[in-house]
Amino acid sequence: MSTKEKVRERVREKEATVFNNEIIVYNDDVNTFDHVIDTLMRVCSHTPEQAEQCSLIVHYNGKCTVKTGPLDKLKPQCTQLLEAGLSAEIV
């Protein structure tokens, strides 16, 4: 097997083993920008800039992917977002 083929095989293996899910936060008429920003920083470990950008995307587009990763890591985070009153789901 050539080096090029070995690299392709490793890439294929890596792609096959990574099943990323997404937490999507949806816009609502209840939560303030500050609450969404603070919650994203606390729950998703966003920087203030990331959290602000996500809150603006949610506001103007109706939704935003705020976190990606394996399902077992995202479930507790999504639960915390929901408990904080945000509209969120894992897809």
N, C-alpha and C positions, 0 to 999 in steps of 0.2 A: 504494500500500500504506500503510495507516495505521500509526501508531507502535506500536499494540498488536500488529498483525500482524507487524511487524518484530521486536519483542521475542520473540514466540512462535516465529518462524522461527529466531532466534539460539539460543533455548533448545533447540529441536529439533536444530539442528546440533551444539550442544555435547553433548547427550545421545547423539547418534549416534556421536560421535568418542571418547567416554570408555568404555573397556572395562576396568573394574577387576576384577582378580582378587584373591583373598584367600589369605594364608598362614594355615593353621589349625594350631595346636599341640594335640596330644592328650595326655591324661593317661597316665602310666605309673607303674610301681612302682619305678623305678630312680633317677630324678633327684630331687635335693633342691630345696626351694623356692629356696634360695640360688643353686643352679646355674642354675635356670630364670630367675630374676630377673636374675642377672648376664649371662646369655646374651642375654636380650631387650634389656637396656640396651646391650650391646656391638654386637649384630647389627642390631637394629631401631631403634636410637637412642631407646628408650623412656626416659622419666624413671623414677626409682626407684618413684614412685607408680604409674605406668602398668604397669610390669613386675610389681609386687606384685599389683595388681588382676588382671592377666591370669593370673598363676600361681594365684590363688585361684579364678578362673573355671574354669581348666583342671582344678583339683583337684575342685571341686564339681560341675561340669557335664560333665566328661569332655573338653571341647575349648573352644577360644577362638580367634577371629579376632584375630591379633596385628598384621597389617599388610595394607593394601590398596594397590593400584596397578597399573601396567602390568606385564605378564608379564616383560618384559626387566629390570625393576628388581627384581622379586621373586625370580627364579630364583637369583641369587647369594646372596641373604639366606636363602632356604630351604635351599640347599646348606650354608651355614654352620651353620644350626640343626641340620641332620641330622648334620653332622660333629661337632657338640658333643654328640651323643647324644640330642637331643630327637626326638620323633615329630612330624613336620610334613609338610604337603603343600600344594600350591597348587591351589585350586579356582576 
